Structures are given as C-alpha cells and as structure tokens.
Amino acid sequence: MILETRMQIHDISLPIFPGMPVWPGDPPVVLEQVSSMDAGAHDNISRLGCSVHTGTHVDAPHHFMNDHRTVEGLSLEVLNGPARLIQVAEDVGQITADILEQATLPSGTVRLLLKTRNSRLWERGEKEFFKDFVGVSLDGAEWLVRAGVKLIGIDYLSIAPYHQSIPTHQALLKPGIVILEGLDLSAVSPGIYDLFCLPLKLVGSDGAPARAILIG
C-alpha cells in the first residue's frame, strides 16, 4: 500500500479579472463571453484580452533587452524546483545589495522569492495600481547576479521600483535571470518550498502570464 504524503499547496498566482490592477499604460483586462448558451448557442466561449505582463507573469530578456530571447525559450528547469522565500522588513522601501547581504542566503540559492509589504496590497484586495511598491534597486540586482540566482520573484507587478524600470531589469535580464512578478505571497510564510511555475508558451513574446504554486 502506497501512502500519499499530504503537502500543502499554496496558489501564489493573482486572479485575472476586468478591473484588476495593471501597469499604467498597459491595456486593461477584457474577459467577455462571445458565445452564450443562455442566448441559444450550443456552448459558452469567452475571449481574453490583456498585456502579457498582466497579474502573475514572467519577463523574458526581450522585454528590456530587445534581443529576441523570448518567453518560449525560458528554461523549465529554472522555472520549477526548490525556492527560498524570504521576508523583507516592512520598513524597507527598496531592496538593495545591503538588504540582500543581511538576508544571509545560503550559497547556491537558485530561486529566490521576495515577500515585502507589497503582499498587504493583495491581502486587502486593492484594485488600484500602487506606485509606492517595494522593488529591487540596481545594486540589489547586481548582487543577485553575483550570487548566482537564476530566478527572482517578487510580490508586485514589477521587480524594479516605479520610474526605475530599465536599470534593474537590464541587469537581471542580460545574464538571463528569469523574473517572476505579480506573486501573491500574503498567505505564505518564509521558508523552502518547491516552486512550480508554467508561463504560457507564447512564441516571440517578451513575457507571459503564469500559474505559479508553492508546495511545502
């Protein structure tokens, strides 16, 4: 008799719906029914329209490098595997190299998820974009590259602070680090988990929405 080990599954993906927060200037989410059984059709069919950077999503290098390293080429081995989730102090406005150094990450950390005060926005169900979110500074991004991190995730719609998108993104994307943004970590405690992240296989795209879960 095989006994199944009961491990808790944490869905860290944001729900996608019209009216959800999106990056300023990005198209809003459209989710509409185009075929209705109530109207006499033989089935129900809905149409989705949104940016590829909507909700929980990954950034491919092409997003800021314009180098044609697009999302279908991202490594599944990097997107899935053991991940370390750390809590960043509530009073931290930017995640700098010093902040990351103080976290004393074990050598060989491949996947790192950052839980910040941003998670409270999802916990409260905020529907407006919040410009004062916590992001990773340029020197923090450079620290992650030196540390050998291959995937970095954060609990808001950008890894970089607002109005500072280019330096942080380019520092991470140039060496091919996978960026996972828009995580809902509000109900997850710091620790080690198995991350499973599967972005849509959009050919030629700079990013893709993803379903992400943690098990542990």
Steps between C-alpha positions, in 0.01 A plus 500: 500500500640839396433780746461845345692775679274798558686816410336839506454669162520881503354671195712816467338613174285810475146458368450659157183706461379827346585789727806340657814713546719523189815696426414862404464519123446126454165392357238408759382143528206409276322174576172475316265229390470479122283189484222438752284195558248729671470682166447178306857400413605137542792595726652781706815666366685796649767729359799627697691817418790629711868588510739207526619669821162469670473361852744222582739486206858445389729740318718367221825683410336646188281715729784747564792370292328490157716197420240242390553277804127448539280321745465163327876453544501537880636198684240281670781373722544854634126570526436188709688376804594584860453867587585707805238751616631779722317774687621856441446739791191720483703822511710413193413717200758359259674165513866593475817294498536567874151367570571184302839457667334517841263221398798259510378284216665159483751459220343336196155659536352466151145630546422786735158645579468834678206561732468869583238740628359479145322181603269702722356661185381162373385405850277809505374437149625833364381562144696820429860503383730596788807699390682482834562128481823334616743399224861396454754777445773480235767402752262239640458356151876493452533320834255232383704448183822457701323260737407270211122530541323370187142600583381796706138553596323787673153581631409788269472567128865598452832388642627859461384805694256730321672739254820291530402209276786492251818459713370220723333308220801521270741395775292187562391416146837545328648188669169317452354507850129415489283770657173388659273791588154547645519230766245485780708395799262639761408158642843335476766497772874524437668168434603249237240380251474327168406760240299403195463781248366445148470809281294482183717389207455816296732493201703818451361671811687715752303347787208278589238455771577203723340273756735466793470284809717411796493159663636445846 
